[in-house]
Amino acid sequence: MKRYVSLVLISAFISISFAQRPTKQNSSEIYESLRKLNFLGSVLYVAAHPDDENTRLISYFSNHVKARTAYLSMTRGDGGQNLIGPELRELLGVIRTQELLAARRIDGGAQFFTRANDFGYSKHPDETLALWNKDEVLKDVVSVIRKFKPDIIINRFDHKSAGRTHGHHTSSAMLSIEAFDLANNEKFESHYGELWQPKRLFFNTHWWFYGSREKFEETDKSKMLKFDTGVYYPSIGLSNNEVASIASSQHLCQGFGRLTTRGSEDEYIEFLKGDQPSSQNNAFEGIDTSWTRIKDGQAIGKILIDVEKNFNFRNPSVHVPQFLEAYRLIEQLEDAHWKEIKRKEIKEIIAASLGLYVEVSASNNYANPGGKTEIHIEALNRSDKDVTLISASYNGNSFSMNQPLTNNKKYTSKQTITIDPNKGLTAPYWLLEKGSLGMYKVKNTSIIGAPETPPLNMKFLMEVNGAQMVINKPIVRRFSKPDKGELYEPFQIVSKVTTSIAEKVIIFADSKPKEVVVRIRANAENVTGKISLNHPEGWKVSPAFFPVKSLQKGSETSVTFRVTPSTSQSEGKLMPVVNIAGKEYDRELIEINYDHIPKQSVLLPSEAKVVRLNIEKKGQRVAYIQG
């Protein structure tokens, strides 16, 4: 099951197994994207872990209300279980990150994280916030708020539940409460973003917080808003709670696969802070969510509302001239926040209305910084509008094309690009530095909050009916298998060579040496250098190094070191290091490949723990009594 659409689409459910597959919107989907384009309001949902989010509310606000909706998860769920494979801790966090993104592709939301590490169950928020480093996580939360600029924030958990539930849960609500005010405090420094004041803050309450349905029925609901999240979407033939069930079922490693549900289903949010609405079913009451919200937006709204009222489902391309005029006006907006958002949305609508298909596929699924890779470009216009592919570019690699794209005539081009030598590796960015029990370490503060490392994008300069626009497309690997059909994988930037030790913990019961096998994998052509094995003080390794000669890309070999422990009890780490032309490589490449998420290439320190013990053994037999 392997990748974002403005509305939940029936095609997304059919092809969810191909997460990198390009989105191809039909007329109904273009129409729903247009409705979303005409709504200028945002909701941020806040909780602690992947699978804590209420997908019914996220889908409701995204697909029924048409608001920009996002989920901020404090952690990536590293401390959870894994029902589908052996990955735990950091690797489990990678899986759960991708499962959240899979859920968002279905319910239409966006996804954010903080640097907090899920260290396991916590009895109290005091313990949680101490291990997380409260000040730093709070800075992450404020940064996300300043960047996303939500009108409404909804907490999944009760901020007053300290000591009665998971400390992570309570902490997420406490941080949200504090960040609600700090986001507009100029004295509070964040990683990025401008000052922003959300309009109102809610708690997504439920009868289980009261102990029983009866107690909840009796409680005062004067500060609560109620929504029927079972609304039906005729354009996709699904109810909102069906969409939500499919989204939450992406959390497969946590055993969340479930039956879909239909019919009326009430959700409640309780007002906590800000401007309390008088309506009991409209969270955006009193907030202007039309184009008049921004300066010079009225003219844009006039064009797009007219298209929405008279939308041509048989041939959406007839609206391209109006979309282009709206695009021109959006480019002139002074409001940088909404300009960026609406520019992206309308370009996607224009491309979809043209039936425009643009794809860039690499010949391999990975390359190295400074390396070269062959790419295949495909472009197709499926409308009678005048479309020209002017050029394609990536990091100084620019290809002039000036190719008219006539109706339904495919254009293809093979090119070779050089990967930016300063480009960082595309492995999960939060794992590139060694963190602590409660916090990940991220050097590049501008990326904090992002769900994953950004992909490599190629820029395509297009001209449509005389108007120019740039369309970004991620570089992917597209291929097929006889038993699977067409498949897509992310294109990754990895180090030239990686190593691994199969045994992650090696115990020495006495002073006798052991053989340690180190596997070497070449991720570039003609890998030549030498490999050594760093070891703790007092330990010995022989030989000092092995030569590595002309390993070809994709090939593997192994070497065996003889490791002699210290004479006394001690412990430490063995760390293989490959030296190529003076540069050292000390990472292990771990690939995670499940059907419901994109293939992941994770780079972790290549190491094994070694322990020298003085174990005195007496006797030869061990008895076991079944009990």
C-alpha positions as CSV (number, residue, x, y, z in Angstrom):
1,M,0.0,0.0,0.0
2,K,2.3,3.1,-1.2
3,R,1.4,9.0,-1.7
4,Y,-1.8,14.1,-1.4
5,V,-4.8,15.4,-2.6
6,S,-6.9,18.3,-1.6
7,L,-10.0,16.2,-1.2
8,V,-10.2,12.6,-0.3
9,L,-10.7,10.8,-3.6
10,I,-12.0,7.4,-4.5
11,S,-8.9,6.9,-6.7
12,A,-6.7,7.5,-3.6
13,F,-8.3,4.4,-2.0
14,I,-7.9,2.3,-5.1
15,S,-4.2,3.2,-5.6
16,I,-3.1,3.8,-2.0
17,S,-0.6,1.0,-2.4
18,F,1.5,3.2,-4.7
19,A,2.4,6.1,-2.4
20,Q,4.7,7.9,-4.9
21,R,2.2,7.6,-7.8
22,P,1.4,11.1,-9.3
23,T,-2.0,12.5,-8.4
24,K,-4.4,12.5,-11.4
25,Q,-7.5,14.5,-10.5
26,N,-10.9,13.9,-12.2
27,S,-13.5,16.6,-12.7
28,S,-15.2,16.0,-9.4
29,E,-11.9,16.2,-7.6
30,I,-10.9,19.4,-9.5
31,Y,-14.3,20.9,-8.4
32,E,-13.7,20.0,-4.8
33,S,-10.2,21.5,-5.0
34,L,-11.7,24.7,-6.3
35,R,-14.1,24.9,-3.4
36,K,-11.1,24.5,-1.1
37,L,-9.3,27.2,-3.0
38,N,-12.2,29.5,-2.2
39,F,-11.9,28.9,1.6
40,L,-9.4,30.9,3.5
41,G,-9.3,29.4,7.0
42,S,-7.1,26.9,8.9
43,V,-7.4,24.4,11.7
44,L,-4.6,22.8,13.7
45,Y,-5.2,19.5,15.6
46,V,-2.8,18.8,18.4
47,A,-2.0,15.5,20.2
48,A,1.0,13.4,21.3
49,H,1.5,10.4,19.0
50,P,0.7,8.9,15.6
51,D,-2.8,7.4,15.9
52,D,-3.8,9.8,18.6
53,E,-5.5,12.1,16.0
54,N,-9.2,12.1,15.5
55,T,-9.4,11.4,11.7
56,R,-13.2,12.1,11.8
57,L,-12.6,15.7,12.7
58,I,-9.6,16.2,10.5
59,S,-11.5,14.8,7.5
60,Y,-14.6,16.8,8.5
61,F,-12.8,20.1,8.5
62,S,-10.7,19.3,5.5
63,N,-13.4,17.8,3.2
64,H,-16.7,19.2,4.5
65,V,-15.7,22.7,5.8
66,K,-12.9,22.9,3.2
67,A,-10.4,24.4,5.7
68,R,-6.7,23.9,5.6
69,T,-6.3,21.3,8.3
70,A,-3.2,19.9,9.8
71,Y,-2.2,17.5,12.6
72,L,0.7,18.4,15.0
73,S,2.0,15.2,16.6
74,M,4.5,15.8,19.4
75,T,6.3,12.6,18.7
76,R,6.8,10.1,15.9
77,G,5.7,7.1,18.1
78,D,9.1,5.6,18.5
79,G,8.1,4.0,21.8
80,G,5.2,2.0,20.5
81,Q,4.8,-1.6,19.4
82,N,5.2,-3.1,15.9
83,L,2.7,-5.7,14.7
84,I,4.0,-5.9,11.2
85,G,7.8,-6.3,11.5
86,P,10.9,-6.2,13.6
87,E,11.6,-2.5,13.6
88,L,11.6,-0.7,17.0
89,R,12.6,2.7,18.4
90,E,14.0,5.0,15.7
91,L,13.0,2.7,12.8
92,L,9.5,2.3,14.2
93,G,9.3,6.1,14.3
94,V,10.1,6.2,10.6
95,I,7.3,3.7,9.9
96,R,4.8,5.5,12.0
97,T,5.8,8.9,10.4
98,Q,5.0,7.4,7.0
99,E,1.7,5.8,8.3
100,L,0.6,9.3,9.5
101,L,1.4,10.7,6.0
102,A,-0.5,7.9,4.4
103,A,-3.5,8.8,6.7
104,R,-3.2,12.5,5.7
105,R,-3.2,11.6,2.0
106,I,-6.6,10.1,2.6
107,D,-8.3,12.5,5.0
108,G,-6.8,15.6,3.2
109,G,-4.8,17.0,6.2
110,A,-1.2,18.2,6.4
111,Q,1.3,16.8,9.0
112,F,3.7,18.4,11.5
113,F,6.0,17.1,14.3
114,T,8.2,18.4,17.1
115,R,11.6,17.0,18.0
116,A,10.2,15.2,21.0
117,N,11.1,11.5,21.2
118,D,8.5,9.0,22.3
119,F,10.6,7.4,25.1
120,G,7.7,5.1,26.3
121,Y,4.9,5.4,28.8
122,S,5.1,8.3,31.3
123,K,3.0,8.6,34.4
124,H,3.1,12.4,34.7
125,P,3.7,15.4,32.5
126,D,6.4,16.6,34.8
127,E,8.5,13.6,33.9
128,T,7.5,13.9,30.2
129,L,8.4,17.6,29.9
130,A,11.7,17.1,31.8
131,L,12.8,14.4,29.4
132,W,11.5,16.2,26.4
133,N,13.2,19.5,27.3
134,K,10.0,21.5,27.6
135,D,11.4,24.8,26.4
136,E,12.7,23.4,23.2
137,V,9.5,21.4,22.4
138,L,7.4,24.5,23.2
139,K,9.6,26.4,20.7
140,D,8.8,23.8,18.1
141,V,5.0,24.1,18.8
142,V,5.1,27.9,18.5
143,S,7.1,27.7,15.3
144,V,4.5,25.4,13.7
145,I,1.7,27.7,14.8
146,R,3.5,30.8,13.4
147,K,4.2,28.9,10.1
148,F,0.8,27.3,9.6
149,K,-1.2,30.3,11.1
150,P,-4.3,28.4,12.3
151,D,-7.5,30.3,13.1
152,I,-8.5,27.4,15.3
153,I,-6.5,25.0,17.4
154,I,-8.1,21.8,18.7
155,N,-6.5,19.7,21.4
156,R,-7.1,15.9,21.5
157,F,-6.4,15.7,25.2
158,D,-7.4,17.4,28.5
159,H,-4.7,19.7,29.8
160,K,-6.0,19.2,33.4
161,S,-5.5,15.4,33.4
162,A,-2.0,15.3,35.0
163,G,-1.4,12.0,36.8
164,R,-4.6,10.4,35.5
165,T,-3.4,9.4,32.0
166,H,-0.3,9.1,29.8
167,G,2.0,12.0,30.5
168,H,2.7,12.5,26.8
169,H,-1.1,13.1,26.3
170,T,-1.5,15.7,29.0
171,S,1.8,17.4,28.0
172,S,0.6,17.8,24.4
173,A,-2.4,19.8,25.6
174,M,-0.4,21.8,28.1
175,L,2.1,22.8,25.5
176,S,-0.7,23.8,23.1
177,I,-2.4,26.0,25.8
178,E,0.8,27.8,26.4
179,A,1.8,28.2,22.8
180,F,-1.7,29.7,22.0
181,D,-0.6,32.9,23.7
182,L,3.2,32.7,23.0
183,A,2.7,32.6,19.3
184,N,1.8,36.3,19.3
185,N,4.5,37.3,21.9
186,E,7.4,39.1,20.2
187,K,9.7,38.2,23.2
188,F,9.3,34.5,22.5
189,E,11.8,33.3,19.9
190,S,10.9,30.5,17.5
191,H,12.8,28.8,14.7
192,Y,10.8,30.6,12.0
193,G,7.5,32.3,11.2
194,E,5.9,35.6,12.0
195,L,3.9,36.5,15.1
196,W,0.4,35.0,14.9
197,Q,-2.6,34.9,17.2
198,P,-5.1,32.0,16.7
199,K,-8.7,33.1,17.2
200,R,-9.8,30.2,19.5
201,L,-8.7,27.0,21.2
202,F,-10.8,24.0,21.8
203,F,-10.6,20.6,23.5
204,N,-12.0,17.6,21.5
205,T,-13.9,16.2,24.4
206,H,-15.8,12.9,24.4
207,W,-17.9,10.9,26.8
208,W,-15.0,8.7,27.8
209,F,-13.4,11.7,29.5
210,Y,-16.4,11.7,31.8
211,G,-16.4,8.0,32.6
212,S,-19.7,7.2,31.0
213,R,-22.2,8.3,28.4
214,E,-24.7,9.0,31.1
215,K,-22.4,11.5,32.9
216,F,-21.6,13.1,29.6
217,E,-25.3,13.6,28.8
218,E,-25.8,15.3,32.1
219,T,-22.8,17.8,31.8
220,D,-23.2,21.4,30.9
221,K,-22.5,21.8,27.1
222,S,-22.9,25.6,26.9
223,K,-19.2,25.9,25.9
224,M,-19.3,23.0,23.5
225,L,-19.8,22.8,19.7
226,K,-21.3,19.7,18.1
227,F,-20.7,18.4,14.6
228,D,-22.2,15.4,12.7
229,T,-19.0,13.9,11.3
230,G,-21.0,11.3,9.5
231,V,-21.8,13.6,6.6
232,Y,-22.0,12.0,3.1
233,Y,-19.9,13.1,0.2
234,P,-21.8,12.2,-3.1
235,S,-18.8,13.1,-5.2
236,I,-16.8,10.1,-3.9
237,G,-19.6,7.9,-2.7
238,L,-18.3,7.8,0.9
239,S,-19.4,9.2,4.3
240,N,-16.9,11.2,6.2
241,N,-16.6,8.5,8.9
242,E,-15.8,6.0,6.2
243,V,-13.0,8.2,5.0
244,A,-11.8,8.6,8.6
245,S,-11.8,4.8,9.1
246,I,-9.7,4.2,6.0
247,A,-7.3,7.0,7.2
248,S,-6.9,5.6,10.7
249,S,-6.4,2.1,9.3
250,Q,-3.1,3.2,7.9
251,H,-1.6,2.8,11.4
252,L,-1.1,-0.9,10.6
253,C,2.0,-1.4,12.8
254,Q,-0.2,-0.4,15.8
255,G,-2.9,-2.8,14.8
256,F,-5.4,-0.1,13.8
257,G,-6.8,-1.9,10.7
258,R,-10.6,-1.7,11.2
259,L,-14.0,-1.8,9.5
260,T,-15.4,1.3,8.0
261,T,-18.4,3.0,9.6
262,R,-21.3,5.0,8.2
263,G,-24.2,7.1,9.5
264,S,-24.5,10.1,11.8
265,E,-21.8,10.4,14.4
266,D,-21.5,13.4,16.7
267,E,-18.2,15.0,17.7
268,Y,-17.8,17.7,20.4
269,I,-15.2,20.4,20.9
270,E,-15.1,22.4,24.1
271,F,-14.1,26.1,24.1
272,L,-11.0,26.9,26.1
273,K,-9.5,30.2,25.0
274,G,-9.8,33.1,22.7
275,D,-13.0,34.5,21.0
276,Q,-15.9,32.2,22.0
277,P,-18.3,31.6,19.1
278,S,-22.1,31.9,19.8
279,S,-22.9,29.2,17.3
280,Q,-22.9,25.6,18.5
281,N,-22.0,24.1,15.2
282,N,-19.8,26.6,13.4
283,A,-16.2,26.8,14.7
284,F,-15.4,29.6,12.2
285,E,-18.2,31.9,13.2
286,G,-17.0,35.5,13.1
287,I,-13.9,34.6,11.1
288,D,-13.8,35.8,7.5
289,T,-12.9,32.8,5.4
290,S,-13.7,34.4,2.0
291,W,-11.3,36.1,-0.4
292,T,-12.2,39.4,1.2
293,R,-10.1,38.3,4.1
294,I,-7.0,39.6,2.4
295,K,-6.2,42.9,0.6
296,D,-7.0,42.8,-3.1
297,G,-8.6,39.4,-2.7
298,Q,-12.1,40.4,-3.7
299,A,-11.4,40.4,-7.4
300,I,-9.9,36.9,-7.2
301,G,-13.0,35.7,-5.3
302,K,-15.3,37.2,-7.9
303,I,-13.6,35.1,-10.7
304,L,-13.3,31.9,-8.8
305,I,-16.8,31.9,-7.2
306,D,-18.2,32.4,-10.6
307,V,-16.3,29.3,-11.9
308,E,-17.4,27.3,-8.9
309,K,-21.1,28.2,-9.6
310,N,-20.8,27.4,-13.3
311,F,-18.2,24.6,-13.2
312,N,-18.0,22.5,-16.4
313,F,-17.6,18.9,-15.2
314,R,-17.5,17.6,-18.8
315,N,-14.6,19.8,-19.7
316,P,-12.8,21.7,-16.9
317,S,-10.2,23.1,-19.3
318,V,-12.8,25.7,-20.5
319,H,-12.1,27.5,-17.2
320,V,-8.3,27.7,-17.7
321,P,-8.4,31.4,-18.9
322,Q,-10.3,32.3,-15.7
323,F,-7.9,30.3,-13.6
324,L,-4.9,32.0,-15.3
325,E,-6.4,35.5,-14.6
326,A,-6.9,34.5,-10.9
327,Y,-3.3,33.2,-10.8
328,R,-2.1,36.5,-12.2
329,L,-3.9,38.4,-9.4
330,I,-2.7,35.9,-6.7
331,E,0.9,36.6,-7.8
332,Q,0.3,40.3,-7.0
333,L,-1.0,39.8,-3.5
334,E,0.8,41.5,-0.6
335,D,-0.2,38.9,1.9
336,A,2.8,36.5,1.6
337,H,1.2,33.7,3.6
338,W,-2.0,33.3,1.6
339,K,-0.1,34.1,-1.6
340,E,2.1,31.1,-1.2
341,I,-0.7,28.8,-0.3
342,K,-3.2,29.8,-3.0
343,R,-0.5,30.0,-5.7
344,K,0.3,26.3,-5.1
345,E,-3.4,25.4,-5.0
346,I,-4.4,27.2,-8.2
347,K,-1.4,25.9,-10.1
348,E,-2.4,22.3,-9.2
349,I,-6.0,23.1,-10.4
350,I,-4.7,24.6,-13.7
351,A,-2.6,21.5,-14.3
352,A,-5.4,19.2,-13.5
353,S,-7.9,21.1,-15.7
354,L,-5.4,20.8,-18.6
355,G,-5.0,17.1,-18.0
356,L,-1.4,18.0,-17.7
357,Y,0.9,15.0,-16.8
358,V,4.5,15.8,-16.0
359,E,6.8,13.2,-14.5
360,V,10.6,12.9,-13.9
361,S,11.8,9.3,-13.2
362,A,15.4,8.3,-12.4
363,S,17.0,5.2,-13.8
364,N,18.0,4.2,-10.2
365,N,16.4,4.8,-6.9
366,Y,19.5,6.4,-5.3
367,A,22.5,8.5,-6.1
368,N,25.3,10.3,-4.1
369,P,26.1,13.9,-3.6
370,G,28.1,15.1,-6.6
371,G,27.2,12.0,-8.6
372,K,25.4,11.7,-11.9
373,T,22.1,10.0,-12.7
374,E,20.0,9.6,-15.8
375,I,16.4,10.9,-15.7
376,H,13.5,10.3,-18.0
377,I,11.0,13.2,-18.5
378,E,7.5,12.7,-19.7
379,A,5.1,15.5,-20.4
380,L,1.6,15.4,-21.8
381,N,-1.2,18.0,-22.3
382,R,-4.7,16.5,-22.7
383,S,-6.6,19.6,-23.6
384,D,-6.9,22.0,-26.6
385,K,-5.2,24.8,-24.7
386,D,-1.8,26.1,-25.9
387,V,0.8,24.6,-23.6
388,T,4.6,24.8,-24.1
389,L,7.3,23.1,-22.0
390,I,10.0,25.8,-22.1
391,S,12.6,24.2,-19.8
392,A,13.4,21.8,-17.0
393,S,16.0,22.5,-14.3
394,Y,17.6,21.1,-11.2
395,N,20.5,22.6,-9.3
396,G,22.2,24.3,-12.2
397,N,21.3,21.5,-14.6
398,S,19.1,23.3,-17.1
399,F,17.6,21.8,-20.2
400,S,16.0,24.1,-22.8
401,M,13.1,22.4,-24.5
402,N,10.7,24.9,-26.0
403,Q,8.4,22.0,-26.8
404,P,4.8,22.7,-27.7
405,L,2.5,20.1,-26.0
406,T,-0.2,19.4,-28.5
407,N,-3.4,17.7,-27.4
408,N,-2.6,14.1,-26.2
409,K,0.8,13.9,-27.9
410,K,3.3,12.7,-25.4
411,Y,6.7,14.3,-25.2
412,T,9.7,12.4,-23.7
413,S,13.3,13.4,-23.0
414,K,16.3,11.6,-21.5
415,Q,18.8,13.7,-19.6
416,T,21.7,13.3,-17.2
417,I,21.8,15.5,-14.0
418,T,24.6,16.1,-11.5
419,I,23.5,15.9,-7.9
420,D,24.4,18.9,-5.8
421,P,27.6,18.0,-4.1
422,N,26.5,20.0,-1.1
423,K,23.1,18.3,-1.0
424,G,22.5,16.6,2.3
425,L,21.4,13.0,2.4
426,T,17.7,12.3,2.0
427,A,17.5,9.9,5.0
428,P,15.1,11.0,7.8
429,Y,16.6,14.3,8.9
430,W,15.9,13.9,12.6
431,L,18.1,10.8,12.7
432,L,21.2,12.3,11.1
433,E,22.5,13.6,14.5
434,K,22.6,11.7,17.8
435,G,19.9,12.9,20.1
436,S,18.9,12.1,23.7
437,L,16.3,9.9,25.3
438,G,13.6,12.6,25.0
439,M,14.7,14.8,22.1
440,Y,16.0,14.5,18.6
441,K,18.8,16.8,17.5
442,V,18.3,18.7,14.3
443,K,21.0,21.2,13.1
444,N,18.9,22.7,10.3
445,T,16.3,24.6,12.3
446,S,14.4,25.6,9.2
447,I,13.2,22.0,8.7
448,I,12.1,21.4,12.3
449,G,8.4,20.5,12.2
450,A,8.5,19.0,8.7
451,P,7.2,15.4,8.5
452,E,10.1,14.2,6.4
453,T,13.2,15.2,4.5
454,P,12.1,17.2,1.4
455,P,12.5,15.2,-1.9
456,L,14.6,16.4,-4.8
457,N,12.4,18.5,-7.1
458,M,12.8,19.4,-10.7
459,K,11.4,22.7,-11.9
460,F,9.5,22.8,-15.1
461,L,8.9,26.2,-16.7
462,M,5.6,26.0,-18.6
463,E,3.7,28.5,-20.7
464,V,-0.1,28.1,-20.8
465,N,-2.1,30.4,-23.1
466,G,0.7,32.9,-23.0
467,A,1.1,32.9,-19.2
468,Q,4.3,31.4,-17.6
469,M,4.4,29.3,-14.4
470,V,6.8,27.0,-12.7
471,I,5.7,23.5,-11.8
472,N,7.7,21.5,-9.3
473,K,7.8,17.7,-9.6
474,P,9.7,15.3,-7.3
475,I,12.3,13.0,-8.9
476,V,11.0,9.4,-8.4
477,R,11.9,6.0,-9.6
478,R,9.2,4.4,-11.7
479,F,9.4,0.8,-12.7
480,S,7.4,-2.4,-12.9
481,K,7.4,-6.0,-11.6
482,P,5.6,-8.9,-13.3
483,D,3.8,-9.7,-10.1
484,K,3.1,-6.1,-8.9
485,G,2.7,-4.0,-12.1
486,E,3.7,-0.3,-12.1
487,L,5.6,0.8,-8.9
488,Y,7.0,4.1,-7.6
489,E,9.8,4.6,-5.1
490,P,11.4,7.8,-3.7
491,F,14.6,8.9,-5.3
492,Q,17.2,9.0,-2.4
493,I,20.6,10.6,-1.9
494,V,22.8,8.2,0.1
495,S,26.5,8.0,1.0
496,K,28.9,6.3,-1.4
497,V,29.5,3.3,0.9
498,T,27.7,1.9,4.0
499,T,28.6,-0.8,6.4
500,S,26.9,-3.0,8.9
501,I,27.6,-5.5,11.7
502,A,24.9,-8.2,11.9
503,E,25.3,-8.8,15.7
504,K,24.4,-5.6,17.5
505,V,25.5,-6.9,20.9
506,I,28.5,-9.1,21.2
507,I,29.4,-10.6,24.7
508,F,32.8,-11.8,25.6
509,A,32.7,-14.2,28.6
510,D,36.4,-14.4,28.8
511,S,39.6,-13.0,27.2
512,K,39.4,-15.2,24.1
513,P,39.1,-13.3,20.8
514,K,36.1,-13.5,18.5
515,E,35.6,-12.9,14.8
516,V,33.4,-10.0,13.8
517,V,32.1,-9.9,10.3
518,V,31.5,-6.5,8.7
519,R,29.5,-6.1,5.5
520,I,30.3,-3.4,3.0
521,R,27.8,-2.1,0.5
522,A,28.8,0.1,-2.4
523,N,26.3,2.8,-3.4
524,A,28.5,4.3,-6.1
525,E,30.6,3.0,-8.9
526,N,34.2,1.9,-8.4
527,V,34.3,2.3,-4.6
528,T,38.0,2.0,-3.6
529,G,39.6,2.7,-0.2
530,K,40.1,0.9,3.1
531,I,38.0,-0.2,6.0
532,S,39.1,-0.2,9.7
533,L,37.2,-1.1,12.9
534,N,37.2,1.5,15.6
535,H,37.2,-0.1,19.1
536,P,37.2,0.8,22.8
537,E,40.4,1.6,24.6
538,G,42.1,-1.6,25.9
539,W,40.6,-3.8,23.1
540,K,42.5,-5.0,20.1
541,V,41.5,-5.5,16.5
542,S,43.4,-7.2,13.7
543,P,44.2,-6.6,11.0
544,A,44.3,-2.8,11.3
545,F,42.5,-2.4,8.0
546,F,41.3,-4.2,4.9
547,P,41.6,-2.7,1.4
548,V,38.4,-2.1,-0.5
549,K,38.9,-2.4,-4.2
550,S,36.7,-1.3,-7.1
551,L,33.3,-2.3,-5.6
552,Q,30.5,-1.6,-8.1
553,K,27.2,0.1,-7.3
554,G,24.8,-2.2,-5.6
555,S,27.4,-4.8,-4.8
556,E,28.2,-6.1,-1.3
557,T,31.2,-7.8,0.2
558,S,32.3,-8.7,3.7
559,V,35.5,-8.7,5.8
560,T,36.3,-10.4,9.1
561,F,38.1,-8.7,11.9
562,R,39.6,-10.6,14.9
563,V,38.6,-8.7,18.1
564,T,40.3,-9.3,21.4
565,P,38.6,-7.9,24.5
566,S,40.2,-6.1,27.4
567,T,41.6,-8.1,30.2
568,S,39.1,-6.7,32.7
569,Q,35.4,-6.1,32.5
570,S,34.4,-3.3,30.2
571,E,32.1,-2.3,27.4
572,G,32.0,0.0,24.4
573,K,31.3,0.1,20.7
574,L,32.8,-1.3,17.5
575,M,32.4,1.1,14.7
576,P,33.5,0.3,11.1
577,V,34.8,3.2,9.1
578,V,35.5,3.2,5.4
579,N,38.1,5.8,4.2
580,I,37.8,6.9,0.5
581,A,40.3,9.6,-0.6
582,G,40.5,11.0,2.9
583,K,36.8,11.1,3.6
584,E,35.3,8.8,6.2
585,Y,32.0,6.9,5.9
586,D,30.5,5.4,9.1
587,R,26.8,4.8,8.4
588,E,24.6,1.8,8.0
589,L,21.9,1.8,5.4
590,I,18.7,0.3,6.5
591,E,15.8,-0.1,4.0
592,I,12.2,-0.3,5.2
593,N,9.8,-1.6,2.6
594,Y,6.1,-2.2,3.4
595,D,3.3,-2.1,0.9
596,H,1.3,0.6,2.6
597,I,4.1,3.2,2.8
598,P,6.9,4.4,0.5
599,K,10.2,2.6,0.7
600,Q,12.4,4.3,3.3
601,S,16.2,4.5,3.3
602,V,17.5,5.2,6.8
603,L,21.1,6.0,7.7
604,L,22.1,5.2,11.2
605,P,25.6,5.0,12.9
606,S,27.1,1.7,11.9
607,E,28.1,0.1,15.3
608,A,27.8,-2.9,17.6
609,K,28.0,-2.9,21.4
610,V,30.7,-5.1,22.9
611,V,30.7,-6.3,26.5
612,R,33.6,-8.0,28.3
613,L,32.4,-10.0,31.4
614,N,34.1,-12.3,33.8
615,I,31.7,-15.2,33.8
616,E,32.5,-18.1,36.0
617,K,30.6,-21.2,34.9
618,K,29.9,-24.2,37.3
619,G,28.2,-27.4,36.2
620,Q,27.1,-28.6,32.8
621,R,23.3,-29.0,33.0
622,V,20.4,-26.6,33.4
623,A,17.0,-27.8,34.7
624,Y,13.8,-26.3,33.5
625,I,10.6,-26.6,35.5
626,Q,7.4,-25.7,33.5
627,G,5.4,-23.3,35.6
